[in-house]
Amino acid sequence: MAYDEDLAERIRRLVGTEEGLTEMRMFGGLAFLINGNMAVAASGQGGILLRVDPARTGALLADAHAQPFEMRGRSMNGWLRVDPAGLATARQLKRWVGLGVGYARSLPPKR
């Protein structure tokens, strides 16, 4: 499944003015990176893949639309998937994207 290009454009409108922004195809989708750190991606599996503060992962999973991100059958702390139903409104998307961007900004820049 290809990533949702309309969703990618909605994300781009939210992060387009962020300093240090780059876009990169990864995880089967289109990722938005801040200073080389992934913040959020329009996922090839639908919805978004999001990087968050690992200490907040459990609390964020309380949202009915959020699931743990799994790689090779292992849940990755600090990474979430948010299904499309949880991104339907501009307010919902802005919340999740803001969490990803905020965490990416807290990390040291990658070279």
N, C-alpha and C positions, 0 to 999 in steps of 0.2 A: 504494500500500500504506500502510495506517495503521500507526502505531507500535504496538509490543507493550505493551499496558497493564499486563500482569503484570510485564514487565521494568521499566517506569516505576515501578511500586510497589516493586519490589525496590531500585531506585536510591533512591527516596524514603526508604525505611527506613534506608539507609546515610547519607544526607545531611540527613535531617530536622532534626537538632539543630544544623546548621552555622549560625553567625552570618552574617547577610547573605544568606541563601538566598532566591532567588526562582525561580519556574518560568515558562517562556515557551514558547509554541509557535513553533518555528523550524526551518528545514531539513527541513520535513515531519515533524517529530517533536516531542517534548517535551524542552526543554532545562532544565537545572538550572544556575543562575548563582550565583556567589558574589561579592557586592559588584558586581554588574553584569557580571562576566566569566564567559563560558560555561565550565563545567567538563566537563560530560558531557551527552549527550542520548540518549534512547531514539529511535533513528532510524526514520524512515518506510520505510527500505530494509532494515530488520532489523538486529539488533544495536545497537551504540552508536556514536555519534560522540564523539570524545574530544579535548580540547585538552591538549597536553603541551608541555613545554619543547622548543623547536625543536632544541636541541643534543642531545636524547635521541631524536629521531625515528628516526634510522637504527638505533640499537640496539634500540628497541622493535619495529621492523618485522621483527626476527629471529624474533619470535613467529609461529608458523604461522597464528594467527587474526587477526593485525593486517594491515591494508592501508593504503596512503596514502589520504587523503581527497582526492578530486579535485573541483574546481569548474571547470566549463566546459573540461574536458579538461586541466586543469593541477593537478599535485600541490601540495598546500598543506603546507609545512613547519610542523611543530608541531600538525598535525591528523591523527588516525587514525580508521579504522573498525575495529571489532572485531566479528567475525561471532558469531552466536548460540552456536555450538559452543564458543567461547572464554569464554563467560559462564555455562556450565551450572551451575557450583558457586558457592556463596556466596563461597568463597575467591577464585575467579577474578574474579568481579564486583567484590569488595572491592578487589582489587589495582588494577584498571583505574580504578575510581571514585576511589580514593585518589590515583592519579597525576593525574587531572584536577582534583580538588579542591586538591591541593597546588600545582599550577601556577597555578590561578585565584587562590589565596590570595597567591601571590607577586607578582601584578600590582597596580598602583594601582587603587583603587576607581573605578568609572565613576559619573558623576553622572546 
